[in-house]
């Protein structure tokens, strides 16, 4: 454990990783995988596999019984994890082991309720001690986030807020001023899942968001293949992919096949985010 007052979170590693991608004239590849799926150990191996394949940053999902932002694929995986008895300690272990094995920045994506019940100070301290880079909080209103941000800042953790095409410019400015690490731009209205086209709404949203902040803007919700990754990399600082990885694990006949599949997809997407 760190000494009192010492920041052990990896927000700087996250910022450096996104800056490195930009310096290489490409978007960063951000992968999402839920903790505890298909098992806790299997989930840790899956995170390592996507990083080995070419992901720059990983979001570890904290499975929740009421995931309002998530589509059917991630809900199915969350259900498997919850039925397997996944706990917050398992999420922290996933972050720790994945970060220690790869050196990559690892964030937790979670709804607010589990943190609120667990205790903000306890959660932020444990996440920082595990080498976490921060949290993505899709349902925490900015105006209610002061307590979270105080503790996240104390421990060196990023606070990533989600913006959507419905966000008005004034609201965008409020959200981005409060956030750190990067801004998560939801490319379209609705829930996560793979889609045929990512669409023009995402590009317009990135432009409007950039007008309010110097933080990198990463786009998620809908990207599932290299062509879509390339499209989004043309206008965003990062490309976030989740459901496509989860679907490969769900559809695989066994864990080794699933790990090989997610590693291969990460490799294809890593090629896609290179703009040249």
C-alpha positions in Angstrom: 0.0 0.0 0.0 1.1 3.5 -0.7 2.1 6.0 2.0 -0.6 8.4 3.1 -1.1 11.2 0.5 1.0 9.5 -2.2 -0.8 9.3 -5.5 -0.5 5.8 -6.9 -3.1 5.9 -9.6 -1.9 5.9 -13.2 -3.6 8.9 -14.7 -0.3 10.1 -16.1 0.3 6.7 -17.8 -3.1 7.1 -19.5 -2.3 10.6 -20.7 1.2 9.6 -21.9 -0.3 6.5 -23.8 -2.9 8.7 -25.6 -0.2 11.3 -26.4 2.1 8.6 -27.8 -0.6 7.4 -30.1 -1.2 10.9 -31.3 2.6 11.4 -31.9 2.5 8.3 -34.1 -0.4 9.9 -36.2 -2.9 7.3 -35.1 -5.9 6.9 -32.8 -5.4 4.9 -29.6 -7.2 1.6 -29.4 -9.3 1.3 -26.2 -10.7 -2.2 -25.5 -13.5 -3.0 -23.1 -14.0 -6.3 -21.3 -16.1 -7.1 -18.2 -14.3 -8.5 -15.1 -15.3 -12.0 -14.1 -16.2 -13.1 -17.7 -16.1 -15.9 -18.6 -14.5 -16.4 -15.2 -12.3 -14.1 -13.1 -9.1 -15.8 -14.3 -10.4 -16.0 -17.9 -11.3 -12.3 -17.8 -7.7 -11.4 -16.7 -6.3 -13.5 -19.6 -8.7 -11.8 -22.0 -7.5 -8.4 -21.0 -3.9 -9.5 -21.4 -4.8 -10.9 -24.9 -6.3 -7.7 -26.2 -3.3 -5.8 -25.0 -1.0 -8.4 -26.6 -3.0 -8.0 -29.8 -2.5 -4.2 -29.9 -4.9 -2.4 -27.6 -3.3 0.6 -26.0 -5.8 1.1 -23.1 -8.3 -1.3 -21.5 -11.5 -0.6 -19.7 -12.5 -3.3 -17.2 -16.2 -3.4 -16.7 -17.6 -3.8 -13.2 -20.6 -6.1 -13.8 -23.9 -4.6 -12.7 -27.4 -6.0 -12.4 -29.0 -2.9 -14.2 -26.6 -1.9 -16.9 -28.6 0.9 -18.6 -26.0 1.8 -21.2 -25.1 -1.7 -22.2 -26.7 -3.7 -25.0 -27.6 -7.4 -25.0 -24.1 -8.8 -25.6 -22.5 -7.1 -22.6 -25.6 -7.7 -20.5 -25.2 -11.4 -21.2 -21.5 -11.3 -20.2 -22.4 -9.3 -17.0 -25.0 -11.9 -16.1 -22.5 -14.7 -16.5 -20.0 -12.8 -14.3 -22.6 -12.0 -11.6 -23.9 -15.6 -11.5 -20.3 -16.6 -11.1 -20.1 -14.5 -8.0 -17.9 -11.7 -9.2 -17.1 -9.1 -6.5 -15.4 -5.7 -6.5 -12.3 -7.4 -5.1 -12.2 -9.5 -8.3 -12.4 -6.3 -10.4 -9.5 -4.8 -8.5 -7.5 -8.1 -9.0 -8.3 -7.9 -12.7 -6.9 -4.4 -12.9 -3.8 -5.2 -10.9 -2.8 -8.4 -12.7 -3.5 -7.0 -16.1 -1.6 -3.8 -15.4 1.4 -5.6 -13.8 1.6 -8.1 -16.7 1.4 -5.5 -19.5 2.3 -2.1 -18.2 -0.8 -0.7 -20.0 -3.2 1.8 -18.5 -6.3 0.0 -17.2 -9.5 1.8 -16.2 -12.7 0.6 -14.6 -16.0 1.3 -16.3 -18.8 1.3 -13.7 -22.2 2.6 -12.8 -22.3 4.8 -9.7 -24.4 2.6 -7.4 -21.7 -0.1 -6.7 -19.1 2.6 -5.8 -21.6 4.5 -3.7 -22.4 1.3 -1.7 -18.7 0.3 -1.5 -17.5 3.7 -0.3 -15.8 6.3 -2.5 -12.7 6.6 -0.4 -12.3 2.8 -0.2 -12.9 2.3 -3.9 -10.5 5.0 -5.1 -7.8 3.9 -2.7 -8.0 0.3 -3.8 -8.2 1.1 -7.5 -5.1 3.3 -7.2 -3.2 0.7 -5.2 -4.0 -1.8 -7.9 -2.4 0.4 -10.5 -5.6 1.6 -12.0 -5.6 4.7 -14.3 -9.1 5.9 -13.4 -12.8 5.3 -13.9 -15.4 5.8 -16.6 -18.7 6.8 -15.0 -21.5 6.8 -17.5 -24.4 7.6 -15.1 -22.7 9.9 -12.6 -24.1 13.5 -13.2 -21.3 16.0 -13.2 -23.1 18.2 -10.7 -23.1 15.3 -8.2 -19.5 14.2 -8.8 -17.5 16.5 -6.5 -16.9 13.8 -3.8 -15.8 11.3 -6.4 -13.5 13.8 -8.1 -11.9 14.9 -4.8 -10.9 11.3 -4.0 -10.0 10.4 -7.5 -7.7 13.4 -7.7 -6.2 12.6 -4.3 -5.2 9.1 -5.6 -4.1 10.1 -9.1 -7.0 8.6 -11.0 -8.8 9.9 -14.1 -12.5 10.7 -14.1 -13.9 10.0 -17.5 -17.4 11.3 -18.3 -19.6 10.2 -21.2 -21.0 12.8 -23.6 -23.7 12.0 -26.2 -25.0 13.6 -29.4 -27.9 14.9 -27.3 -25.5 16.9 -25.1 -25.9 20.7 -25.7 -22.8 22.8 -26.2 -23.1 24.4 -22.8 -23.5 21.0 -21.1 -20.5 19.7 -23.0 -18.3 22.5 -21.6 -19.5 21.7 -18.1 -18.8 18.0 -18.5 -15.4 18.3 -20.1 -14.2 20.9 -17.5 -14.9 18.4 -14.8 -13.4 15.4 -16.5 -9.8 14.2 -16.8 -7.9 11.6 -18.8 -10.1 11.7 -21.8 -13.7 12.3 -22.8 -15.8 9.3 -23.8 -18.0 10.3 -26.8 -21.0 7.9 -27.2 -21.3 7.8 -31.0 -25.0 7.5 -31.1 -28.1 7.5 -29.0 -28.9 4.2 -27.4 -27.0 1.3 -25.9 -23.7 -0.4 -26.7 -23.5 -3.0 -29.4 -22.0 -3.6 -32.8 -23.4 -1.7 -35.7 -23.1 -1.6 -39.5 -22.1 2.1 -39.6 -20.9 4.5 -36.9 -22.4 7.5 -38.6 -21.9 11.2 -38.9 -23.3 12.0 -35.4 -20.0 10.8 -33.8 -17.9 13.1 -36.0 -20.1 16.1 -35.2 -20.0 15.3 -31.5 -16.2 15.0 -31.5 -15.9 18.4 -33.1 -18.3 20.0 -30.6 -16.5 18.3 -27.7 -13.0 19.4 -28.9 -14.3 23.0 -29.0 -14.6 22.8 -25.2 -11.5 20.9 -24.1 -7.9 19.9 -24.8 -8.6 16.4 -23.4 -8.4 13.6 -26.0 -11.8 12.5 -27.3 -12.4 8.8 -27.7 -15.4 7.4 -29.5 -17.3 4.3 -28.4 -20.6 2.5 -29.0 -20.8 0.6 -32.3 -17.2 -0.1 -33.6 -16.7 -3.7 -34.4 -14.2 -4.1 -37.3 -11.1 -2.5 -38.8 -13.0 -0.5 -41.4 -15.1 1.2 -38.7 -12.0 1.7 -36.6 -10.3 3.4 -39.5 -13.4 5.6 -40.1 -13.5 6.7 -36.4 -9.7 7.1 -36.3 -10.1 9.7 -39.0 -11.7 12.2 -36.5 -11.2 10.9 -33.0 -8.2 10.5 -30.6 -9.2 7.0 -29.6 -11.5 4.2 -30.8 -13.3 2.2 -28.1 -14.4 -1.4 -28.8 -16.3 -3.6 -26.4 -19.2 -5.7 -27.6 -17.2 -7.1 -30.6 -14.6 -8.5 -28.1 -17.2 -9.8 -25.7 -19.2 -11.5 -28.6 -16.1 -13.4 -29.6 -15.7 -14.8 -26.1 -19.4 -15.6 -25.9 -19.3 -17.5 -29.2 -16.0 -19.3 -28.7 -16.1 -23.1 -28.0 -13.6 -22.7 -25.2 -11.4 -20.1 -23.5 -8.2 -20.7 -25.6 -10.2 -20.2 -28.8 -11.8 -17.1 -27.3 -8.4 -15.6 -26.3 -7.0 -16.3 -29.7 -10.0 -14.6 -31.3 -9.9 -11.4 -29.2 -6.1 -11.1 -29.7 -6.6 -11.4 -33.5 -9.4 -8.8 -33.5 -7.3 -6.4 -31.5 -4.5 -6.8 -34.1 -6.9 -6.0 -36.9 -8.3 -3.0 -35.1 -4.8 -1.8 -34.2 -4.1 -1.7 -37.9 -7.4 0.1 -38.5 -6.7 2.9 -36.2 -3.5 3.8 -38.1 -4.7 6.6 -40.3 -2.3 6.2 -43.2 
